Each structure stands twice: as structure tokens, then as C-alpha cells.
Amino acid sequence: MGIGGIVMETKIVVIGNSQGIRLPKRLLEECHLRVNQAVRVDVDVDRLVISPARKPREGWAAMLADAASEPDLLEGIPVGEAWDD
């Protein structure tokens, strides 16, 4: 059985000049994906992994806020120094 409890077989189909697979609505809902959502497709050994696409720098604000609340994380990091001298 799959991780989320859904197991299915499907066929690769022709879509114009490309190929694709049809994903049932229930499977998309289980993975929190929706129609027309940008996704990332990775190859992991012999598997395709489909995950939501992330925007560049997504999550940086929260990460920096967390770092600011824990000054030890930033200790020893040069601040205000030129790197390209």
C-alpha cells in the first residue's frame, strides 16, 4: 500500500506532442495539489517525485525571523563587511 493509502495503476498517454498520466482528483487532494498548480518533478533512482513548486526565496522571511530570535545562530557571521574587496 502507498504511503497515503492510495495505490493506483495508470497508463502513459499521448497529450499533443508530449506524454503524460491522468491523476484522479482524490490523489491530488491527498497530496494537497490542485489543477493548474505549478509542480516540480524530480527523478529519485527509478521514481518520479511530484511536489509543489516553490517560489525563489520562499520561507526566507520566517527563517530570518527565527534566526533573529536566536542570536547564537548569527554569532561569528560578519555583518556589514565587504565581500568583494
Phi and psi in radians as a Rosetta constraint file:
Dihedral C 1 N 2 CA 2 C 2 CIRCULARHARMONIC -1.220 0.35
Dihedral N 2 CA 2 C 2 N 3 CIRCULARHARMONIC 2.929 0.35
Dihedral C 2 N 3 CA 3 C 3 CIRCULARHARMONIC -1.009 0.35
Dihedral N 3 CA 3 C 3 N 4 CIRCULARHARMONIC -0.803 0.35
Dihedral C 3 N 4 CA 4 C 4 CIRCULARHARMONIC -1.495 0.35
Dihedral N 4 CA 4 C 4 N 5 CIRCULARHARMONIC 0.030 0.35
Dihedral C 4 N 5 CA 5 C 5 CIRCULARHARMONIC 1.603 0.35
Dihedral N 5 CA 5 C 5 N 6 CIRCULARHARMONIC -0.091 0.35
Dihedral C 5 N 6 CA 6 C 6 CIRCULARHARMONIC -1.839 0.35
Dihedral N 6 CA 6 C 6 N 7 CIRCULARHARMONIC 2.192 0.35
Dihedral C 6 N 7 CA 7 C 7 CIRCULARHARMONIC -2.197 0.35
Dihedral N 7 CA 7 C 7 N 8 CIRCULARHARMONIC 2.330 0.35
Dihedral C 7 N 8 CA 8 C 8 CIRCULARHARMONIC -2.588 0.35
Dihedral N 8 CA 8 C 8 N 9 CIRCULARHARMONIC 2.718 0.35
Dihedral C 8 N 9 CA 9 C 9 CIRCULARHARMONIC -2.032 0.35
Dihedral N 9 CA 9 C 9 N 10 CIRCULARHARMONIC 2.531 0.35
Dihedral C 9 N 10 CA 10 C 10 CIRCULARHARMONIC -2.572 0.35
Dihedral N 10 CA 10 C 10 N 11 CIRCULARHARMONIC 3.053 0.35
Dihedral C 10 N 11 CA 11 C 11 CIRCULARHARMONIC -2.046 0.35
Dihedral N 11 CA 11 C 11 N 12 CIRCULARHARMONIC 2.648 0.35
Dihedral C 11 N 12 CA 12 C 12 CIRCULARHARMONIC -1.338 0.35
Dihedral N 12 CA 12 C 12 N 13 CIRCULARHARMONIC 2.263 0.35
Dihedral C 12 N 13 CA 13 C 13 CIRCULARHARMONIC -2.087 0.35
Dihedral N 13 CA 13 C 13 N 14 CIRCULARHARMONIC 2.759 0.35
Dihedral C 13 N 14 CA 14 C 14 CIRCULARHARMONIC -1.441 0.35
Dihedral N 14 CA 14 C 14 N 15 CIRCULARHARMONIC 2.291 0.35
Dihedral C 14 N 15 CA 15 C 15 CIRCULARHARMONIC -2.271 0.35
Dihedral N 15 CA 15 C 15 N 16 CIRCULARHARMONIC 1.672 0.35
Dihedral C 15 N 16 CA 16 C 16 CIRCULARHARMONIC 1.123 0.35
Dihedral N 16 CA 16 C 16 N 17 CIRCULARHARMONIC -2.201 0.35
Dihedral C 16 N 17 CA 17 C 17 CIRCULARHARMONIC -1.637 0.35
Dihedral N 17 CA 17 C 17 N 18 CIRCULARHARMONIC 0.155 0.35
Dihedral C 17 N 18 CA 18 C 18 CIRCULARHARMONIC -2.054 0.35
Dihedral N 18 CA 18 C 18 N 19 CIRCULARHARMONIC -3.138 0.35
Dihedral C 18 N 19 CA 19 C 19 CIRCULARHARMONIC -2.179 0.35
Dihedral N 19 CA 19 C 19 N 20 CIRCULARHARMONIC 2.716 0.35
Dihedral C 19 N 20 CA 20 C 20 CIRCULARHARMONIC -2.811 0.35
Dihedral N 20 CA 20 C 20 N 21 CIRCULARHARMONIC -3.121 0.35
Dihedral C 20 N 21 CA 21 C 21 CIRCULARHARMONIC -2.242 0.35
Dihedral N 21 CA 21 C 21 N 22 CIRCULARHARMONIC 2.656 0.35
Dihedral C 21 N 22 CA 22 C 22 CIRCULARHARMONIC -1.644 0.35
Dihedral N 22 CA 22 C 22 N 23 CIRCULARHARMONIC 2.342 0.35
Dihedral C 22 N 23 CA 23 C 23 CIRCULARHARMONIC -1.986 0.35
Dihedral N 23 CA 23 C 23 N 24 CIRCULARHARMONIC 2.197 0.35
Dihedral C 23 N 24 CA 24 C 24 CIRCULARHARMONIC -1.118 0.35
Dihedral N 24 CA 24 C 24 N 25 CIRCULARHARMONIC 2.608 0.35
Dihedral C 24 N 25 CA 25 C 25 CIRCULARHARMONIC -0.946 0.35
Dihedral N 25 CA 25 C 25 N 26 CIRCULARHARMONIC -0.742 0.35
Dihedral C 25 N 26 CA 26 C 26 CIRCULARHARMONIC -1.060 0.35
Dihedral N 26 CA 26 C 26 N 27 CIRCULARHARMONIC -0.667 0.35
Dihedral C 26 N 27 CA 27 C 27 CIRCULARHARMONIC -1.155 0.35
Dihedral N 27 CA 27 C 27 N 28 CIRCULARHARMONIC -0.764 0.35
Dihedral C 27 N 28 CA 28 C 28 CIRCULARHARMONIC -1.078 0.35
Dihedral N 28 CA 28 C 28 N 29 CIRCULARHARMONIC -0.744 0.35
Dihedral C 28 N 29 CA 29 C 29 CIRCULARHARMONIC -1.087 0.35
Dihedral N 29 CA 29 C 29 N 30 CIRCULARHARMONIC -0.733 0.35
Dihedral C 29 N 30 CA 30 C 30 CIRCULARHARMONIC -1.037 0.35
Dihedral N 30 CA 30 C 30 N 31 CIRCULARHARMONIC -0.588 0.35
Dihedral C 30 N 31 CA 31 C 31 CIRCULARHARMONIC -1.673 0.35
Dihedral N 31 CA 31 C 31 N 32 CIRCULARHARMONIC 0.075 0.35
Dihedral C 31 N 32 CA 32 C 32 CIRCULARHARMONIC 1.038 0.35
Dihedral N 32 CA 32 C 32 N 33 CIRCULARHARMONIC 0.713 0.35
Dihedral C 32 N 33 CA 33 C 33 CIRCULARHARMONIC -1.975 0.35
Dihedral N 33 CA 33 C 33 N 34 CIRCULARHARMONIC 2.725 0.35
Dihedral C 33 N 34 CA 34 C 34 CIRCULARHARMONIC -2.404 0.35
Dihedral N 34 CA 34 C 34 N 35 CIRCULARHARMONIC 2.844 0.35
Dihedral C 34 N 35 CA 35 C 35 CIRCULARHARMONIC -1.038 0.35
Dihedral N 35 CA 35 C 35 N 36 CIRCULARHARMONIC 2.421 0.35
Dihedral C 35 N 36 CA 36 C 36 CIRCULARHARMONIC 1.221 0.35
Dihedral N 36 CA 36 C 36 N 37 CIRCULARHARMONIC 0.121 0.35
Dihedral C 36 N 37 CA 37 C 37 CIRCULARHARMONIC -1.332 0.35
Dihedral N 37 CA 37 C 37 N 38 CIRCULARHARMONIC 2.429 0.35
Dihedral C 37 N 38 CA 38 C 38 CIRCULARHARMONIC -1.239 0.35
Dihedral N 38 CA 38 C 38 N 39 CIRCULARHARMONIC 2.343 0.35
Dihedral C 38 N 39 CA 39 C 39 CIRCULARHARMONIC -2.257 0.35
Dihedral N 39 CA 39 C 39 N 40 CIRCULARHARMONIC 2.818 0.35
Dihedral C 39 N 40 CA 40 C 40 CIRCULARHARMONIC -1.942 0.35
Dihedral N 40 CA 40 C 40 N 41 CIRCULARHARMONIC 2.366 0.35
Dihedral C 40 N 41 CA 41 C 41 CIRCULARHARMONIC -2.032 0.35
Dihedral N 41 CA 41 C 41 N 42 CIRCULARHARMONIC 2.097 0.35
Dihedral C 41 N 42 CA 42 C 42 CIRCULARHARMONIC -2.027 0.35
Dihedral N 42 CA 42 C 42 N 43 CIRCULARHARMONIC 2.696 0.35
Dihedral C 42 N 43 CA 43 C 43 CIRCULARHARMONIC -1.810 0.35
Dihedral N 43 CA 43 C 43 N 44 CIRCULARHARMONIC 2.192 0.35
Dihedral C 43 N 44 CA 44 C 44 CIRCULARHARMONIC -2.151 0.35
Dihedral N 44 CA 44 C 44 N 45 CIRCULARHARMONIC 1.724 0.35
Dihedral C 44 N 45 CA 45 C 45 CIRCULARHARMONIC 1.009 0.35
Dihedral N 45 CA 45 C 45 N 46 CIRCULARHARMONIC -1.812 0.35
Dihedral C 45 N 46 CA 46 C 46 CIRCULARHARMONIC -2.013 0.35
Dihedral N 46 CA 46 C 46 N 47 CIRCULARHARMONIC 0.524 0.35
Dihedral C 46 N 47 CA 47 C 47 CIRCULARHARMONIC -2.214 0.35
Dihedral N 47 CA 47 C 47 N 48 CIRCULARHARMONIC 2.590 0.35
Dihedral C 47 N 48 CA 48 C 48 CIRCULARHARMONIC -1.697 0.35
Dihedral N 48 CA 48 C 48 N 49 CIRCULARHARMONIC 2.326 0.35
Dihedral C 48 N 49 CA 49 C 49 CIRCULARHARMONIC -2.043 0.35
Dihedral N 49 CA 49 C 49 N 50 CIRCULARHARMONIC 2.098 0.35
Dihedral C 49 N 50 CA 50 C 50 CIRCULARHARMONIC -1.873 0.35
Dihedral N 50 CA 50 C 50 N 51 CIRCULARHARMONIC 2.198 0.35
Dihedral C 50 N 51 CA 51 C 51 CIRCULARHARMONIC -2.455 0.35
Dihedral N 51 CA 51 C 51 N 52 CIRCULARHARMONIC 2.788 0.35
Dihedral C 51 N 52 CA 52 C 52 CIRCULARHARMONIC -1.033 0.35
Dihedral N 52 CA 52 C 52 N 53 CIRCULARHARMONIC 2.422 0.35
Dihedral C 52 N 53 CA 53 C 53 CIRCULARHARMONIC -1.242 0.35
Dihedral N 53 CA 53 C 53 N 54 CIRCULARHARMONIC 2.506 0.35
Dihedral C 53 N 54 CA 54 C 54 CIRCULARHARMONIC -1.890 0.35
Dihedral N 54 CA 54 C 54 N 55 CIRCULARHARMONIC 2.499 0.35
Dihedral C 54 N 55 CA 55 C 55 CIRCULARHARMONIC -1.358 0.35
Dihedral N 55 CA 55 C 55 N 56 CIRCULARHARMONIC 2.592 0.35
Dihedral C 55 N 56 CA 56 C 56 CIRCULARHARMONIC -0.959 0.35
Dihedral N 56 CA 56 C 56 N 57 CIRCULARHARMONIC 2.383 0.35
Dihedral C 56 N 57 CA 57 C 57 CIRCULARHARMONIC 1.171 0.35
Dihedral N 57 CA 57 C 57 N 58 CIRCULARHARMONIC 0.218 0.35
Dihedral C 57 N 58 CA 58 C 58 CIRCULARHARMONIC -1.090 0.35
Dihedral N 58 CA 58 C 58 N 59 CIRCULARHARMONIC 2.263 0.35
Dihedral C 58 N 59 CA 59 C 59 CIRCULARHARMONIC 1.580 0.35
Dihedral N 59 CA 59 C 59 N 60 CIRCULARHARMONIC -0.111 0.35
Dihedral C 59 N 60 CA 60 C 60 CIRCULARHARMONIC -1.109 0.35
Dihedral N 60 CA 60 C 60 N 61 CIRCULARHARMONIC -0.705 0.35
Dihedral C 60 N 61 CA 61 C 61 CIRCULARHARMONIC -1.042 0.35
Dihedral N 61 CA 61 C 61 N 62 CIRCULARHARMONIC -0.803 0.35
Dihedral C 61 N 62 CA 62 C 62 CIRCULARHARMONIC -1.136 0.35
Dihedral N 62 CA 62 C 62 N 63 CIRCULARHARMONIC -0.697 0.35
Dihedral C 62 N 63 CA 63 C 63 CIRCULARHARMONIC -1.103 0.35
Dihedral N 63 CA 63 C 63 N 64 CIRCULARHARMONIC -0.766 0.35
Dihedral C 63 N 64 CA 64 C 64 CIRCULARHARMONIC -1.164 0.35
Dihedral N 64 CA 64 C 64 N 65 CIRCULARHARMONIC -0.647 0.35
Dihedral C 64 N 65 CA 65 C 65 CIRCULARHARMONIC -1.104 0.35
Dihedral N 65 CA 65 C 65 N 66 CIRCULARHARMONIC -0.729 0.35
Dihedral C 65 N 66 CA 66 C 66 CIRCULARHARMONIC -1.113 0.35
Dihedral N 66 CA 66 C 66 N 67 CIRCULARHARMONIC -0.727 0.35
Dihedral C 66 N 67 CA 67 C 67 CIRCULARHARMONIC -1.134 0.35
Dihedral N 67 CA 67 C 67 N 68 CIRCULARHARMONIC -0.668 0.35
Dihedral C 67 N 68 CA 68 C 68 CIRCULARHARMONIC -1.165 0.35
Dihedral N 68 CA 68 C 68 N 69 CIRCULARHARMONIC -0.528 0.35
Dihedral C 68 N 69 CA 69 C 69 CIRCULARHARMONIC -1.390 0.35
Dihedral N 69 CA 69 C 69 N 70 CIRCULARHARMONIC -0.165 0.35
Dihedral C 69 N 70 CA 70 C 70 CIRCULARHARMONIC -2.240 0.35
Dihedral N 70 CA 70 C 70 N 71 CIRCULARHARMONIC 1.460 0.35
Dihedral C 70 N 71 CA 71 C 71 CIRCULARHARMONIC -0.981 0.35
Dihedral N 71 CA 71 C 71 N 72 CIRCULARHARMONIC -0.450 0.35
Dihedral C 71 N 72 CA 72 C 72 CIRCULARHARMONIC -1.067 0.35
Dihedral N 72 CA 72 C 72 N 73 CIRCULARHARMONIC -0.494 0.35
Dihedral C 72 N 73 CA 73 C 73 CIRCULARHARMONIC -1.166 0.35
Dihedral N 73 CA 73 C 73 N 74 CIRCULARHARMONIC -0.499 0.35
Dihedral C 73 N 74 CA 74 C 74 CIRCULARHARMONIC -1.695 0.35
Dihedral N 74 CA 74 C 74 N 75 CIRCULARHARMONIC -0.078 0.35
Dihedral C 74 N 75 CA 75 C 75 CIRCULARHARMONIC -1.098 0.35
Dihedral N 75 CA 75 C 75 N 76 CIRCULARHARMONIC 2.306 0.35
Dihedral C 75 N 76 CA 76 C 76 CIRCULARHARMONIC 1.528 0.35
Dihedral N 76 CA 76 C 76 N 77 CIRCULARHARMONIC -0.078 0.35
Dihedral C 76 N 77 CA 77 C 77 CIRCULARHARMONIC -1.550 0.35
Dihedral N 77 CA 77 C 77 N 78 CIRCULARHARMONIC 2.128 0.35
Dihedral C 77 N 78 CA 78 C 78 CIRCULARHARMONIC -1.102 0.35
Dihedral N 78 CA 78 C 78 N 79 CIRCULARHARMONIC 2.318 0.35
Dihedral C 78 N 79 CA 79 C 79 CIRCULARHARMONIC -2.086 0.35
Dihedral N 79 CA 79 C 79 N 80 CIRCULARHARMONIC 2.297 0.35
Dihedral C 79 N 80 CA 80 C 80 CIRCULARHARMONIC 1.359 0.35
Dihedral N 80 CA 80 C 80 N 81 CIRCULARHARMONIC 0.209 0.35
Dihedral C 80 N 81 CA 81 C 81 CIRCULARHARMONIC -1.695 0.35
Dihedral N 81 CA 81 C 81 N 82 CIRCULARHARMONIC 2.513 0.35
Dihedral C 81 N 82 CA 82 C 82 CIRCULARHARMONIC -1.344 0.35
Dihedral N 82 CA 82 C 82 N 83 CIRCULARHARMONIC 2.347 0.35
Dihedral C 82 N 83 CA 83 C 83 CIRCULARHARMONIC -1.667 0.35
Dihedral N 83 CA 83 C 83 N 84 CIRCULARHARMONIC -0.373 0.35
Dihedral C 83 N 84 CA 84 C 84 CIRCULARHARMONIC -1.856 0.35
Dihedral N 84 CA 84 C 84 N 85 CIRCULARHARMONIC 0.532 0.35
